[in-house]
Amino acid sequence: MVSAPQQNGQGAALVSPPPVTRRRSRRLHRLRKSIDLAYQTRLQRLSFDGLTVELLRVADVDALLDRLPKIQFRPDERPPYWADLWPSAIALAGHLRRHVPLRGLRVLELGCGLGLVGIVASRLGAVVTLTDYDADALAFARYNVLYNECEGASIRHLDWHAPKLAETYQRVIASDILYERANFLPLLQFLQTALAPDGRFILAEPNRPVARDFFRLLRDHGYRYERLTETMEVEGERHEVSIYEGGLQSRR
């Protein structure tokens, strides 16, 4: 079982920042000031078998999402689902920590949100590119990557419906991105473009029925995978998350 840490009675983990250089401290200050103009924030600490990550996140996600019915989104906009720390991201971060050798590998994270999974991958020695479509998500991810001293990580905007990639990756990782069928074909095409010939994907999914169609699509296009289901507890609630790891089947 994977457990996420409980927060203190004030709804926030009390954490002290790691030692910082003066230049890094100034960058953190500028990023935090910009974020705090738009959001109330708090820090949360998570631990994965001794690997500790401290995340800046939105203080009250429910209040943020409650405003959604009043907002009319354009076709090129997305609701701010990135603002929450989803069980799938926590499960994937733990899975990488326990089961996946990443040192020295080129890794791309899709839909990085607050940056948890990419930060763990970076701390495990990968050269990570964290990507998201939403500018605010990227701002939080940029802050969290810098705060957690991930020197081998970079941040970039990416729309996987129209990706512009200069290189391929040995691993593509993502959590909880299979909630709309409209994403399935673009995601398949993205994997076909982004993965190196021997590359593998690692996807965390909270067992939504709709996601089954995506994995059928993968099989139909020559991809094979293994599935591992983990049970975890987040803020007193139990969740089951499946981790799918695979790649293109060898044609030998």
C-alpha positions as CSV (number, residue, x, y, z in Angstrom):
1,M,0.0,0.0,0.0
2,V,1.2,3.5,-0.8
3,S,0.3,6.2,1.7
4,A,0.3,9.9,1.1
5,P,1.3,12.0,4.1
6,Q,-1.4,13.6,6.2
7,Q,-1.4,17.4,6.4
8,N,-1.4,19.2,9.7
9,G,-4.4,20.7,11.4
10,Q,-4.0,23.9,9.5
11,G,-4.4,22.1,6.2
12,A,-0.7,22.6,5.2
13,A,2.5,20.8,5.8
14,L,5.0,22.8,7.8
15,V,8.2,22.6,5.9
16,S,11.5,24.4,5.8
17,P,13.1,25.3,2.4
18,P,16.2,23.5,1.5
19,P,19.5,25.4,1.4
20,V,19.6,27.7,-1.6
21,T,22.1,29.8,-3.4
22,R,21.5,33.5,-3.6
23,R,20.6,33.4,-7.4
24,R,18.3,30.4,-6.9
25,S,16.7,32.2,-4.0
26,R,15.9,35.2,-6.1
27,R,14.4,33.1,-8.9
28,L,12.2,31.3,-6.3
29,H,11.1,34.6,-4.9
30,R,10.1,36.0,-8.3
31,L,8.2,32.8,-9.2
32,R,6.4,32.6,-5.9
33,K,5.5,36.3,-6.1
34,S,3.9,35.8,-9.5
35,I,2.0,32.7,-8.4
36,D,0.7,34.3,-5.3
37,L,-0.8,37.1,-7.3
38,A,-3.3,34.6,-8.7
39,Y,-3.6,31.8,-6.2
40,Q,-3.6,31.1,-2.5
41,T,-1.0,28.5,-2.0
42,R,0.5,26.0,0.5
43,L,3.4,23.6,0.7
44,Q,2.9,19.9,1.0
45,R,5.6,17.3,1.8
46,L,5.4,13.8,0.3
47,S,7.8,10.9,0.9
48,F,8.5,7.9,-1.2
49,D,10.7,5.4,0.5
50,G,13.0,8.1,1.8
51,L,12.8,10.3,-1.2
52,T,11.1,13.5,-0.1
53,V,9.4,16.1,-2.4
54,E,8.0,19.4,-1.3
55,L,5.3,20.8,-3.5
56,L,3.8,24.3,-3.8
57,R,0.1,23.8,-4.6
58,V,-3.2,25.6,-4.7
59,A,-4.5,25.9,-1.1
60,D,-8.1,25.1,-1.8
61,V,-8.7,23.2,-5.0
62,D,-12.4,22.6,-4.4
63,A,-13.0,26.4,-4.2
64,L,-11.2,26.8,-7.5
65,L,-13.1,24.1,-9.2
66,D,-16.4,25.3,-7.8
67,R,-16.0,28.4,-10.0
68,L,-15.9,26.3,-13.2
69,P,-19.7,26.4,-14.0
70,K,-19.4,30.2,-14.2
71,I,-16.6,30.0,-16.8
72,Q,-17.1,29.4,-20.5
73,F,-14.0,27.6,-21.8
74,R,-12.9,28.1,-25.4
75,P,-12.0,25.0,-27.4
76,D,-8.3,25.6,-26.8
77,E,-8.7,26.0,-23.1
78,R,-8.8,23.4,-20.3
79,P,-10.3,23.4,-16.8
80,P,-7.6,23.7,-14.2
81,Y,-7.5,20.0,-13.3
82,W,-3.7,20.4,-13.0
83,A,-4.2,22.3,-9.7
84,D,-5.1,19.1,-7.7
85,L,-2.6,16.4,-6.6
86,W,-4.3,13.4,-8.0
87,P,-3.9,9.9,-6.6
88,S,-2.6,8.7,-9.9
89,A,0.3,11.1,-9.8
90,I,1.2,9.9,-6.2
91,A,1.0,6.3,-7.3
92,L,3.1,6.8,-10.4
93,A,5.8,8.7,-8.4
94,G,5.9,5.8,-5.9
95,H,6.1,3.3,-8.7
96,L,9.0,5.0,-10.3
97,R,10.8,5.2,-7.0
98,R,10.4,1.5,-6.2
99,H,10.4,-0.3,-9.6
100,V,11.8,1.8,-12.5
101,P,15.6,2.4,-13.1
102,L,15.8,5.9,-14.7
103,R,19.3,7.1,-14.2
104,G,20.7,8.7,-17.3
105,L,17.5,8.2,-19.4
106,R,15.7,10.9,-21.4
107,V,12.2,11.2,-19.9
108,L,9.3,13.3,-21.0
109,E,6.3,13.8,-18.7
110,L,2.9,14.7,-20.3
111,G,0.5,16.8,-18.3
112,C,2.9,17.4,-15.5
113,G,0.6,19.6,-13.5
114,L,2.3,20.5,-10.2
115,G,5.4,18.5,-11.3
116,L,5.5,15.7,-8.7
117,V,6.2,12.8,-11.1
118,G,8.8,14.6,-13.1
119,I,10.5,15.8,-9.9
120,V,10.7,12.2,-8.6
121,A,12.1,11.0,-12.0
122,S,14.7,13.8,-11.9
123,R,15.7,12.9,-8.4
124,L,16.2,9.3,-9.6
125,G,18.7,10.5,-12.1
126,A,16.7,10.9,-15.3
127,V,17.1,13.9,-17.7
128,V,13.5,15.0,-17.5
129,T,11.4,17.4,-19.6
130,L,8.2,18.3,-17.8
131,T,5.4,19.4,-20.1
132,D,1.9,20.8,-19.8
133,Y,-0.6,22.8,-21.9
134,D,-1.6,25.2,-19.2
135,A,0.6,28.2,-18.4
136,D,-0.3,28.3,-14.7
137,A,0.5,24.6,-14.4
138,L,3.9,25.3,-15.9
139,A,4.5,28.1,-13.4
140,F,3.8,25.8,-10.5
141,A,6.0,23.1,-12.0
142,R,8.8,25.5,-12.7
143,Y,8.7,26.7,-9.0
144,N,8.6,23.1,-7.7
145,V,11.4,21.8,-9.9
146,L,13.6,24.7,-8.8
147,Y,12.6,24.4,-5.1
148,N,13.4,20.6,-5.1
149,E,16.8,21.3,-6.8
150,C,16.2,19.2,-9.9
151,E,19.1,20.3,-12.0
152,G,18.5,17.7,-14.7
153,A,14.9,18.8,-15.4
154,S,13.5,21.4,-17.8
155,I,10.0,22.8,-18.3
156,R,8.2,23.4,-21.6
157,H,4.8,24.1,-23.0
158,L,3.4,21.2,-25.1
159,D,0.1,20.4,-26.8
160,W,0.2,16.7,-27.7
161,H,-2.5,17.3,-30.3
162,A,0.1,19.3,-32.3
163,P,3.5,18.4,-30.8
164,K,6.8,19.9,-32.0
165,L,9.6,17.6,-30.8
166,A,13.2,18.0,-31.6
167,E,14.2,14.6,-30.1
168,T,12.8,11.3,-29.0
169,Y,12.6,9.9,-25.4
170,Q,13.4,6.7,-23.8
171,R,10.5,7.0,-21.5
172,V,7.2,8.9,-21.7
173,I,5.3,9.1,-18.4
174,A,1.9,10.5,-17.5
175,S,-0.8,10.2,-14.9
176,D,-4.5,10.5,-15.2
177,I,-4.7,11.8,-18.8
178,L,-7.2,9.3,-20.3
179,Y,-10.4,10.9,-19.2
180,E,-11.6,12.0,-22.7
181,R,-11.8,9.9,-25.8
182,A,-10.9,12.9,-27.9
183,N,-7.4,12.6,-26.5
184,F,-6.8,8.9,-27.4
185,L,-5.8,9.1,-31.1
186,P,-3.6,12.2,-30.5
187,L,-1.9,10.5,-27.6
188,L,-1.3,7.3,-29.7
189,Q,0.2,9.5,-32.5
190,F,2.3,11.3,-29.9
191,L,3.8,8.1,-28.5
192,Q,4.5,7.0,-32.1
193,T,6.5,10.2,-32.6
194,A,8.0,10.8,-29.2
195,L,9.2,7.4,-28.1
196,A,12.7,6.2,-29.2
197,P,12.8,2.9,-31.0
198,D,13.4,1.0,-27.8
199,G,11.3,3.5,-25.7
200,R,8.6,2.7,-23.2
201,F,5.6,4.5,-21.8
202,I,4.5,4.4,-18.2
203,L,1.0,5.6,-17.6
204,A,-1.0,5.7,-14.3
205,E,-4.8,5.5,-14.6
206,P,-7.5,5.3,-11.9
207,N,-9.3,2.6,-13.7
208,R,-11.8,4.7,-15.5
209,P,-14.0,2.6,-17.9
210,V,-13.4,5.0,-20.7
211,A,-9.6,4.4,-20.6
212,R,-10.1,0.8,-21.7
213,D,-10.7,2.0,-25.3
214,F,-7.3,3.6,-25.3
215,F,-5.4,0.5,-24.3
216,R,-7.3,-1.5,-27.0
217,L,-6.2,1.2,-29.5
218,L,-2.6,0.7,-28.3
219,R,-2.8,-3.1,-28.8
220,D,-4.3,-2.6,-32.3
221,H,-1.3,-0.6,-33.3
222,G,1.3,-3.1,-32.1
223,Y,2.0,-1.9,-28.5
224,R,2.1,-4.3,-25.6
225,Y,2.2,-3.5,-22.0
226,E,2.0,-4.9,-18.4
227,R,-0.4,-3.7,-15.8
228,L,0.2,-3.4,-12.1
229,T,-2.6,-2.2,-9.8
230,E,-1.7,-0.5,-6.5
231,T,-3.9,0.4,-3.6
232,M,-3.2,3.6,-1.8
233,E,-4.7,6.0,0.8
234,V,-4.9,9.7,0.2
235,E,-6.4,11.9,2.9
236,G,-8.2,9.0,4.5
237,E,-9.7,7.6,1.2
238,R,-8.6,4.4,-0.5
239,H,-7.8,4.5,-4.2
240,E,-6.9,1.9,-6.7
241,V,-4.6,3.0,-9.5
242,S,-3.3,0.9,-12.4
243,I,0.2,1.4,-13.8
244,Y,0.6,0.5,-17.5
245,E,4.2,0.0,-18.7
246,G,5.0,-1.0,-22.3
247,G,6.2,-0.3,-25.7
248,L,6.1,-1.2,-29.4
249,Q,6.2,-5.0,-29.9
250,S,9.3,-6.2,-31.5
251,R,8.8,-7.3,-35.2
252,R,11.7,-9.7,-35.2
